[in-house]
Amino acid sequence: MKISRIIITISITFIILLVLAYFVIEQGQQSQSQIPVLYEVPEFHFTERNGEAVGRSIFSGRITVVDFIFTNCPGPCPIMSQRMSELYDLYSGTDKVGFVSISVDPNRDSLEALRQYADRFGVNDQRWLFLRAPIDQVIDLYENGFKLGGLLPADHSTKFILVDNQRRIRGYYDSLDDISLSILKTNIKQLVKQMQ
């Protein structure tokens, strides 16, 4: 009798510990996968390189990586666009991930200049959009929509911004840092998984 009670007590304790361990592990995995919701992308009215009028609806239904560049940039823009191109190639097999580059120098970045720039980085579809608008609208979206700082065009941010399929900004990542880009890829994967 005494031995069977000990066995039952040990079995119950073991089962309770297993259940507790499961909940601790599950909680840890959930907290790792939770990416904060920072801001909502406001409405805007820009023009894509193909002449199409676009707004914030371009962020609906897919995960999007956004950056601000200009085609004549002598500094970080070519590196940023090369990094974006690598992401564009990495996610070539899915329409759930898109890319948007917004010109901070619309006076020089005509639609033709944006088309040539897109060609330079091997963009051959609408998964990567290149947008322009009058500079006052770009500044408004840059500062008030994406919450970035720096004088445009020369002192623009080198961050990649992650926007989810509900038009919400989920994170900022240093486009010039490999560790930050690795975190971005992990977060893209997590958000795509949440869409399914």
N, C-alpha and C positions, 0 to 999 in steps of 0.2 A: 504494500500500500504506500509506504513512505517513498519508495523508489519511483513508483508511477506518478506520485504527486510532484516529485522533483522534475521528472521528465516533462510533465504537463506544464509546470511553471517555466522551465527552460524553453520549451517550445513556444509558449505564449510570449515570453520576453523576446525571443528571437524574431517572431513574427512582427511584434511591435517595433523592434529595432529596424527591421527591413522596411516596414511602411514609413517610418520616420526618415530613414535614409533616402527612400524614393522621393519623398516630398522635399527634402533638403536639396537633392540633386536637381529636381525639376525646377525648384525656385531659383537656383543658381543659373540654370540654363535660360530661364525666362528673363532674368535680370540682365544677362549678357546680351540677349537678343533685342532688348528694348532700346530703340534709338529715339532720343528725345524729339518731340515736335517743337520746333523753335518759332517759326512764323508761317503765315500763309502768303503765297505769292499774290500780289494784287493784280487787278486787271491792267492791261497795257495794250497798246496798238502799235505794233512794229511791222516791218516788211522783211520777208525772207528773201534770200538771194535770187530766188526764181520769180520775184515780183508779187508773191502772194501775201495778202494781209494776214497777220497772225496775232493772237492774244494769249492769255494765260491758259486757254483750253489746250494748247500744245502739250501741257504737262499732265493732262488727264489720261488715265489708263496706262501709263508707263512710268518707270523710274527714269529720272533725267539728271544728267550731270551738266551743270551750267558753268561757263566762265565768261570773263570780259576781256577782250583782246582788241588789237588793231593791226591791220595787215602790214603797215609800215614800221611796226615796232622794232627798234634796234636792240631791245633788252630781252625780257623773259618770254614774250609772246610766242616766238618760234618754238621754244622749249615746251611751253604750256600746250601748244597745239600738237606737238609731237607726242606728248604724254596722252592728250585727249585722243589722238589718232590710234595709239596703242590700245586704249580702252574701247574705241570704236571697233577695232579689229577683233579684240577679245570677245566682244558681245555680238559679233556678226551673225550668229546663228539664232538670235532672238529679236522679236519686235517689242519685247517688254522693257528694253533699256534703250534710251535715246540720249542725245547730246545736243546742247545749244551753246553757240558762241555768239556773244553780243558785242558789236563794235562800239568802242568808246571814242572813235574818231570818225563820225559819219560824214564829216566834210570831205574827207579823202577816201573813205571806204564806200564807194559806189556799189551798186548791186553787182556790176561787172567785176569790180575788185574783189568782192566777197566770193563770187563764182570762181575766179581764178585762184583765190586762196584755198577754197574748198578742194579744187582740182589738185592743187599742190600737195594736199594731204590725203589724196586718194578717196575722197568722199564721192560716192556714186549713187546715193539714195537719199531718202528723206529721214534717215535715222539721226543724221547730224545736220542741224539747221544753223544757218548763219543769218543773224538779224541786224537790222539797222533802223534808226529813227532819228529825228532831230535831237541834237545834243541835250536840250533841256529835259526831254522825255527820258533819255538814257540816264542822265544824272538822277532824276527822280526815282527811276526803277532801281538804279545802283545803290543809292543812299537809303531811300525809304522802303523799297521793296525787298532788296537783298541785304540791307543793313551793312553795306561795305563802306570803307572810307578811303581817302586819298584823292588827290586832284587828278581829274581826267584831262587828257588821255595818259600822260606820261607816268603818273604815280598811281596807276590802277592796281587793284588787288590781284595777287597771283593765286588766289584760292579757287578750288573747284567747289561748287555748291551742289549738294545732293537734294533733289526735290522728289517727293514720293508721288504716287499715282493719284493722290487727292490734292495736288498742288500745294503741298506743305514743305517748307524747308526743314530738312532733317539733320544737316551737318555741313561743316566747312572743313576743307582738307587742303593742306599745302601741296600744290601741284608740283613743287620742286623737291619734295621729300619722299623718298621711297617708302618709309614706314607709314607715313600719312596716306599714301596711295594704296598701300596694302590694307589699311583699315577701311578706306573707301570701298575697295573691292568686296571686303567682308560684309560691309553694310549694304551694298547693292544686292548681294546674294540673299541677305536676310529679308530685305524689303520685297524682292522678287518672290521669295518663298511665301511671304505673307499675302501676296496677291492671289495665290493659288487656292 
